[in-house]
Amino acid sequence: MDKEQLVDRLVAALGRENVIDAPDQLIVYECDGLTIDRNAPHAVVYPTTAEEVAAVVRILHEAGIPFVARGAGTGLSGGSLPPDGGVMIALTKMNRIVEVDFRNQRALVEAGVVNLHLSKEVGRQGYHFVPDPSSQYACTIGGNIAENSGGPHTLKYGVTTNHTLGVEVVLPDGQVTWFGGKADDAVGYDLRGLLIGSEGMLGIVTRAWVKLTRLPQAWRTFLVVFDRVEDASRAVAGVVARGIVPSALEMIDKVAIGAIEAAYHFGFPLDAEAVLIIELEGHEAGLDTQAEAVAAVCGENQARDIRTAEDKKERALLWTSRKRAFGAMGRLSPSYYVQDGVVPRTKIPDIMGVIQTTAEKYGLLIGNVFHAGDGNIHPCIAYDDRDAEQARKTVEASNEILRACVDLGGSITGEHGIGYEKVDLMPLIFDEPDIQAMETVKEVFDERNLSNPGKMFPTNRSCIGCGTAELKYTNRQAALL
Amino acid sequence: MPDEALHSRLGSLVEGYAPASRETLAAHAVDGVVPAAVVAPDSVESLSATVKMASEQGYTVIPRGGGTKMDFGHPPSRADIVVSLARMNRIVSHEPADQTATAEAGITMAGLQAGLGERGQYLPLDPPHGDAGTLGGVLATNASGVLRTSFGTARDMVIGVRVVQADGTIVKSGGRVVKNVAGYDLNKLYIGSLGTLGILAEVNLKLQPLPAAGRMIIGSMPGISAAAECAFRVLDSEIMPSFLELADPVTHSLLAGEHGADRGNGAGSGDAQDGDAQGGGAQRGDGRRGNDRTAPGFPLIAGMFGPEETVDWQIGECERLLRETGATGVTRLEGDAYRQALESMRAFPAGRLVPRGMQSGVTCRASVTPDEVEALYRLAEERCGRLSVGCGMLSHFASGHVAFVFYGERPFQEADYDGLAGLVEALRTASEQHGAFVVEHAPAALKERVGAWGSSRGNRHLMEMLKYRFDPKGTLNPGRFVDGI
């Protein structure tokens, strides 16, 4: 089937208004939030129902044409980078909240529903959808499911998989089925759990039953100021060691503070080496006792100042500043590269040391804004994409940091996914048989390797990380805003 | 079967192996299928070598933990080697400040919790058979308890596993950190797979701090409708219950008997072998004494964990809601009474909680939506009434999980199976509208009639293919899982 025939068939299935194939229109779809490599799809389609998704997938399956699903394109690991000669299935028109069942505390949503829209929709009744990635004002729940997304508030309540009861899936051969459903504990293998976080490689999620969680009665949100990163890092482990489970525990270092302050004027102390945002939530009764314990831990670790968000407005501004931090980093350099690694939370002082040493070694500016409570680091490397040497150093530095994460007992991604970006880093944490087990699953679901091929699995198994290091950094990283 | 060759192979692979006696083999029969050998490897390497040998020589392998759930699912099509994980029972590491631990799969849940508790933490998973049941067995059956209301199931707290595959290859998935999305989440696939895709050898866990305080409040409601209505009001309120249970009055009086009677240490524990046919607790306990503690009625049981002040506020608020929705009596439990009541609830439906003189033969679990719990219970009660079968129920209400125990004056026999099959089919039809209905402990002949698992809902082909690709020779637990897997 040539391209023209393909487009004709897609148009016949979805209507002209739901298919684009003009090169100038396809530019937007060349990449997601990871802009280091680009690839235009043959066409982009906008199905409006699961049946339409299935119809498209059947056409592509029959013709042997690869495809990739896409939500809002906010992913940071190139998970929705179009495969060569492939078709992109954009789910943004499937954005209906189909049913909200407050009594059972769950909702049926289409894959293209924006994460924050669901929380807004149910917020008046005192509920929210817990996973809250920084991109939540744009990213879709389908994308959250594909990547098993997290966010600052998943420290206490878990990530997307912990809040998803069932998913309607279009399998790579075009069959439509449900894994799990409105009730929990489906019989047989947990295909729901397997699919969540499989990065669109096992099928395309079209609808999902997700859990709604009661908003807490009360919050205490603190901004704690430190003169040394090590002290802030130790305070993180100290809070957790006291048996306190904050709903969020975030760290921002000096470089990032400067960028955020310039953008949002929250009033962060520009001379601080690090600040922690610590949020406790629960019941009014007892919350101050916990707050005192948190303050004591911070005091023991030489906190310079502990500020409390006075009201909802100040709390909201603090979180806006945090969640848009990467966008603010864009002010520091022509480009920036956000990394995503994990260490055990007790190893935060160690990894922060590694990041600093690495920055000095390569002469790069690295800011840190991250989920300290779960040891999920996000070093953000500022560089100039017009300088090939700097781009190369950026990748090398980034790989060095991820290797250190692994050496400290951690992982190469906590929430952004392997995508395209980290395929050749997989052998850092998985041995060949581990990867083979995953490939076996892929073959069972997608015998012809059509659903988002080229992701997750290493291309060059004899040379860890060398694939990524060769990438040409020619494009400016799009800010999330 | 060439038993001599098998024994000599096992002897060379597993230190301390000796052929089991006829009695021991009989005691390890799985739904009547007697194995040729029982072996207990003492390391993941020797477990791997055992499975590799079995796969190469064409033997089948039946993994076994504490032996508390060996009658789950269907009888195996063949059972050559029962591989016990009993010797792989260590906590490998525990990092309190990271709230993580790694344990071998053969550790008992009680042993695990005791070890973690020494450093102020626990795994918030409290399934039945908590004393003898092992971590691996609990994960293989995805068993859960009252704490799922607040902490979910094993799938919400396992962060990594090491698994011995059907050909003996050791593989891992996940990792040791609490947040990690590298690779497919195969942890989920192994949990609840009844050992048909691989044998869990080592598990990395996400832990919680032991709560400062815990209390329980029990409202005696005029009927199940009022109890369910109150449960919905609690869920929609600012209370965040750690557990919220709906129990039928008889079950509750038995629970109360266990916690109300002054039986001293060890109440609610100790007889953790598969005691479905025993009804021992009820015979030992004094149900009436407990029953006097609350007015008769349909109980709603809520529990709160956490800091003292928080727990107090929530208990007070819960009492207000219970009274507003018509509670005729409210009991608060704390201290030892609370702990014993919690322990006895955790044991349900492992079999002790049937009335004096009754014999339990069948336990089932349903997964429905919370608003279907009431109708399901009414259906069970009505069908059981017609059959003169006793029906006990405990529901982890917020998750829509309902555990049933069906009992009679004598052990169920062939003549009872028609009626019981009709009961199961009716409950299954109702449950499968959104969820599932699984027969857990039951006579093999009854399971054969109704099927232990119910429907895999259009995903049979994928499940069969996964099994085929992970275990092409059918080495692991053949025939015990859903759809004959």
Interface residues (C-beta under 8 A of the other chain):
Chain A: D101 F102 R103 N104 Q105 R106 G126 E147 N148 G150 T154 G158 V159 T161 N162 L171 T177 W178 F179 G181 K182 A183 D184 D185 A186 V187 G188 Y189 D190 L191 R192 G193 L194 I196 G197 S198 L202 R214 P216 Q217 A237 V240 A241 G243 I244 V245 G282 H283 E284 A285 G286 L287 T289 Q290 V342 V343 P344 R345 T346 H371 D374 G375 N376 G409 G410 S411 I412 T413 G414 E415 H416 G417 I418 K422 M426 I429 F430 D431 P433 D434 I435 Q436 A437 M438 T440 V441 K442 E443 V444 F445 M456
Chain B: E95 P96 A97 D98 Q99 T100 G120 N142 G152 T153 R155 D156 Q165 T169 I170 V171 K172 S173 G175 R176 V177 V178 K179 N180 V181 A182 G183 Y184 D185 L186 N187 K188 L189 I191 G192 S193 L197 Q208 P209 L210 A212 F232 L235 D236 S237 E238 M240 G306 P307 E308 E309 T310 D312 W313 Q314 R365 S367 V368 T369 P370 D371 E372 A398 S399 G400 H401 H434 G435 A436 V438 W453 G454 S455 S456 R457 G458 N459 L462 M463 M465 L466 R469 F470 F481 V482 D483 I485
